Amino acid sequence: MDTTTIKGQKVAVLGSQRSAMGAARLLSHFGAKVLVSESNTDQFTAEKRELFRKIGAEFEFGYHSQDVMECDFIVVSPGIPENVEIMQKIREQGIPVYSEIEITSWFIDAPIIAVTGSNGKTTTVNLIHHLLQTAGYDSYLGGNVGVAASEVYLDSLSDSPKKPIFVLEVSSFQLDNIEHFKPQVAVILNLTPDHLDRYPSLDAYYDSKLGLLRNLDENCTAVINQDDPELMRRDIVAENKRVFAVDNLSGGDAMLAEGVLGMMKDTGWCPILPAKALPLPGRHNLSNALAAVASVMDFIDQPEVLARGLMTFNAVPHRIEYIGKVNGIRCYNDSKATNIASTEVAIHSFSQPLWLILGGKDKGGDFTALLPLLEDHLQQILLVGDASDIIDTQIGRDVTTSRMDTIDSAIDFALKEGQPGDVLLLSPACASFDQFENYEARGDHFREQIQDQTGWSM
């Protein structure tokens, strides 16, 4: 995309959440005439109005006007599905539609490492970011991880970085509207069922994830999880492909061998770090660490630098995050688990008696997949949110469930009924949007409720 043509173009940004506001700022910065169009009046705040004034953007809340249809192109928020009326009208008129990730990539003149997959994205991009920083790169972390890619890029303009690299977590929704997006390193961690409330089929969801590889050329590298059966059954074509593996005996470019994380170099196998030295618990984090190593091999080839980065990495908030102990009950915040496969990973991490908080906004998953993991150590499942009925219908006959109005009441119940040595785990396997703005808000609330317990010894 020739970014010199952006100046003076009329652009509509649909939505006013994080990525939409970043896109509005970015396009206004480069001279576009921006209209932010948001159907939800509740999203109209004084803070947003001040930003619109500052960047010179027009805005409308509570409706989408005809002005949207007269724009040169549209930037659509990832939360807006294809089947809503405004999107159907835009498609009928043939107006180009892009995601915020796509338009941001037009301006970035530096390597991009983009990571997608159903699970493990946030931990992996944070690991990659930390490894690059350890090696002396100016690493910028953004995307679906919490700060919009457009905001990260705009902030980088004032830094004058010498060795910039952009590390982006990318969701399937963001990949649905890419055209030219071409990261130097494209990472696909895994494919497991998710977002079946949004996509017409599981294959449609998987195809969206695999869209990350669509524009790769001889200067790009695809990084693939050799342990993932869904990825391995697909014929993934890439001129340069690098694989990582924990369990696959055929090995890989980054792999676990005899309890040691290592990588293959031209000179042969190169050990990096004993698996037991990785500060992140669980076999899934060995996979995340190897994915990160495979992703940075174009930039870091010193095993001692990789080892130092892996050993000094801190766990990511909201992903099996230890909060504290209340009356002998260990409490963990896994609010980032917004699908069933993520919750399976969390359950695998514990053998102690478990109080599990499930629920939120259902995404069309099969909760019976959790049953084999809970046979030996489940105390109760505490159901919260809109998905309570669905979950109870699927698994309520096989395990003990209790319906709770809120996460707060679930916490109180577990801490009252539990015993020292038990684990209380918030791992909802659902989206947060029925009661919270996002999974971070849900996890922060859980953390605050645990830490603010009165009469309990932490």
MOFENZI-V402933 format. One record per pair of residues at least 6 apart in sequence whose C-alpha atoms are under 7 Angstrom apart, sorted by sequence separation. I is the first residue (numbers start at 0). J is the second residue. If there is no record, write none. Layout:
i=[I/I]
j=[J/J]
//
This chain:
i=[13/27/51/81/114/132/141/142/195/198/225/244/254/255/262/263/323/324/336/403/431/435/12/131/141/244/254/262/323/431/243/253/254/261/262/322/192/242/243/244/245/253/261/321/322/23/114/128/141/242/243/244/245/252/253/260/261/321/322/413/431/12/241/242/243/244/252/259/260/261/320/321/128/139/260/319/320/259/260/319/320/259/260/318/319/190/258/259/317/318/387/221/258/317/318/43/225/317/318/221/222/223/224/225/226/317/382/148/220/221/222/223/224/225/226/380/381/382/383/15/40/219/220/221/222/223/224/226/379/380/381/382/383/10/14/39/40/68/75/217/220/226/379/380/381/382/383/384/9/10/11/12/13/14/15/34/35/36/37/38/39/72/73/74/75/76/216/217/225/381/383/6/7/8/9/10/11/12/13/14/33/34/35/36/37/38/71/72/73/74/75/121/137/353/354/357/383/5/6/7/8/9/10/11/12/13/32/33/34/35/36/37/38/72/73/74/144/352/353/354/355/356/357/358/359/360/366/5/6/7/11/37/38/74/137/138/139/140/141/142/143/339/351/352/353/354/355/356/357/358/359/360/361/5/37/136/137/138/139/140/141/142/143/185/319/343/346/350/352/354/355/356/357/358/359/360/367/15/27/36/136/137/138/139/140/141/142/143/185/339/359/366/367/138/358/366/381/358/24/271/175/271/277/278/174/181/277/174/180/181/271/272/276/179/183/184/185/186/187/188/189/254/271/279/171/174/183/184/185/186/187/188/253/171/174/182/183/184/185/186/187/128/189/190/253/190/245/253/189/245/252/407/124/244/124/124/103/103/243/121/243/100/120/385/384/243/241/111/112/113/114/115/109/110/111/112/113/114/115/109/110/111/112/113/114/115/11/113/19/18/11/354/10/9/10/11/12/13/14/9/10/11/12/13/14/8/10/11/12/13/281/362/353/354/355/356/357/359/361/113/351/352/353/354/355/356/357/358/360/361/112/351/352/353/354/355/356/357/358/359/360/111/112/113/114/115/116/118/222/351/355/356/357/358/359/360/110/111/112/113/114/115/116/117/222/359/360/100/110/111/112/113/114/115/116/117/360/116/117/359/98/101/104/22/98/101/97/98/101/19/96/97/18/342/342/341/339/328/336/337/338/328/333/334/336/337/338/116/327/328/329/330/331/332/333/334/336/337/115/326/327/328/329/330/331/332/333/334/337/328/329/330/331/77/328/77/2/335/2/334/0/334/334/184/332/332/332/317/25/322/317/21/22/21/25/18/21/326/17/325/326/325/325/324/323/193/191/126/123/127/122/123/126/196/123/195/196/119/123/127/194/195/193/194/195/134/193/192/130/133/130/129/129/126/122/118]
j=[19/33/57/87/120/138/147/148/201/204/231/250/260/261/268/269/329/330/342/409/437/441/19/138/148/251/261/269/330/438/251/261/262/269/270/330/201/251/252/253/254/262/270/330/331/33/124/138/151/252/253/254/255/262/263/270/271/331/332/423/441/23/252/253/254/255/263/270/271/272/331/332/140/151/272/331/332/272/273/332/333/273/274/332/333/205/273/274/332/333/402/237/274/333/334/60/242/334/335/239/240/241/242/243/244/335/400/167/239/240/241/242/243/244/245/399/400/401/402/35/60/239/240/241/242/243/244/246/399/400/401/402/403/31/35/60/61/89/96/238/241/247/400/401/402/403/404/405/31/32/33/34/35/36/37/56/57/58/59/60/61/94/95/96/97/98/238/239/247/403/405/29/30/31/32/33/34/35/36/37/56/57/58/59/60/61/94/95/96/97/98/144/160/376/377/380/406/29/30/31/32/33/34/35/36/37/56/57/58/59/60/61/62/96/97/98/168/376/377/378/379/380/381/382/383/384/390/30/31/32/36/62/63/99/162/163/164/165/166/167/168/364/376/377/378/379/380/381/382/383/384/385/386/31/63/162/163/164/165/166/167/168/169/211/345/369/372/376/378/380/381/382/383/384/385/386/393/42/54/63/163/164/165/166/167/168/169/170/212/366/386/393/394/166/386/394/409/387/54/302/207/303/309/310/207/214/310/208/214/215/305/306/310/214/218/219/220/221/222/223/224/289/306/314/207/210/219/220/221/222/223/224/289/208/211/219/220/221/222/223/224/166/227/229/292/230/285/293/230/286/293/448/166/286/167/168/148/149/289/168/290/148/168/433/433/293/293/164/165/166/167/168/163/164/165/166/167/168/169/164/165/166/167/168/169/170/67/169/76/76/70/413/70/70/71/72/73/74/75/71/72/73/74/75/76/71/73/74/75/76/348/429/421/422/423/424/425/427/429/182/420/421/422/423/424/425/426/427/429/430/182/421/422/423/424/425/426/427/428/429/430/182/183/184/185/186/187/189/293/422/426/427/428/429/430/431/182/183/184/185/186/187/188/189/294/431/432/173/183/184/185/186/187/188/189/190/433/190/191/433/173/177/180/99/176/179/176/177/180/99/176/177/99/426/428/428/428/418/426/427/428/419/424/425/427/428/429/208/419/420/421/422/423/424/425/426/428/429/208/419/420/421/422/423/424/425/426/427/430/422/423/424/425/172/423/173/105/438/106/438/105/441/442/294/442/445/446/439/149/446/442/147/149/149/153/147/150/455/147/455/456/456/457/457/457/338/340/288/287/291/287/288/291/362/290/362/363/287/291/295/362/363/362/363/364/304/364/364/305/308/308/308/312/312/315/341]
//
